[in-house]
Amino acid sequence: MNLEMLTQPIIRSAIQALQQGDHSAWLAQFSPDLTFTDEGLPANFLKFSEHAMGHERFTRIDRVENQGLDIYGAFHSDRWGDFETFFKFQLGGDGKIRQLDIGQVSPLG
């Protein structure tokens, strides 16, 4: 998959690590005090990461918004199947990702 549409280098690195199932490269992109939500609810980022690596990935990126911080597209999970999703990132002052919000995209977008 072409990740050139991801204009934020750290976001591109994180998604590339996710796509490749590279757990250590994925974790390296995030701040230690990361806030993480799944479907709007606080969730355990390390547990999510452990289960996602090698088992979850974007199959298509449809659009990137908010200066490259919000990604929308088709997603595959070995556990949950295929669905439309969003990943919304916020960066911290240290240049790492300080917040990640993920969830399914509603039919209305």
N, C-alpha and C positions, 0 to 999 in steps of 0.2 A: 504494500500500500504506500502511496506517495504521501509523505508527511510534510511536503513543502508548504502547504497551506497553513501550517502551524508556525506563526511568525515569532512567537516568544520562544527563544532558545531553550529555556528550562522546561517549558511545557512540551516542546518537541522531544526533549530528552526523556521526560517522564513517559510520554505516550510510546516512544520507541522502546523503552524498557518494558512497558506493559505488553506491547505487541510481541516482544521477543521472550517474554517470561523471565526477564532478568531481575530477580528480586533485589539484589544489592544495588544495582543501578537505579531501580525504581525508588528505593528508600533514600538514596543519596540526594534526591531532588527535593526532599521535604524537610521542613524545619522540625526540630525535636518537639516543639510545643504546638504542633499541627492541630487544627480543629477539623473534624471530619463528620459529614452527615450523609446519610443514605436515605433517600425518600423523605428528606426534611427532618429526620430524627438523628440525634447524636449516635455515632457508632464507633466501634473499635477499629481504628485504621490498621493496626498491625495484624489483627485477625483477618480483615478484609484482604490485605495485601498477601498474606500467607495463602489464602484460598484462591485468590485471583491469578497469581503468577502461574503461567503455563496453561491456565484453564479459561481465561477470559480475555477478550480483545475486541477492538473495533474491527468490523468487517467493511465498513464504509464511513467516511467522514463527509457529512452533507454540508455543514457550514461551521464557520468559526466567527465568533462575534466578540464584542467587548475588548477590543484591542488585542485579540488573540488569546484571551483568557477563558472563553466559553466555547466548548466543543459539543456539537450535536451530530449524531449519526447512528448507524446500525451497529449493534453490539452482539457478540456471541458469548454465552456462558455455558460451559459444559453442564453445569447444574441447573440453570434457569432457562436455557434455550436462547432464542433470538428475539431481540426487541430493539426499539428505538430508545436512545439514552442521551443524557447530557452529563458532561463533566464540567464543573465551573470551578476555576482556580482563582485564588488570591495570592499575591506575592507579598513577602515580608521585606523588611528593611535589609535583611541579610542576603536578599536575592534568591532565597529558597521559597518553596510553596508553603504558605502558612495556613491556608484553608482549602479544602476540597469538598465540594458538594456534588453528589451524584444522584441520579434518579432516572426513572423512565419518563420519556416525553409523552405527554397526553396526546390523544388524537388531534386535538386542536393546535398542537405545536408548543 
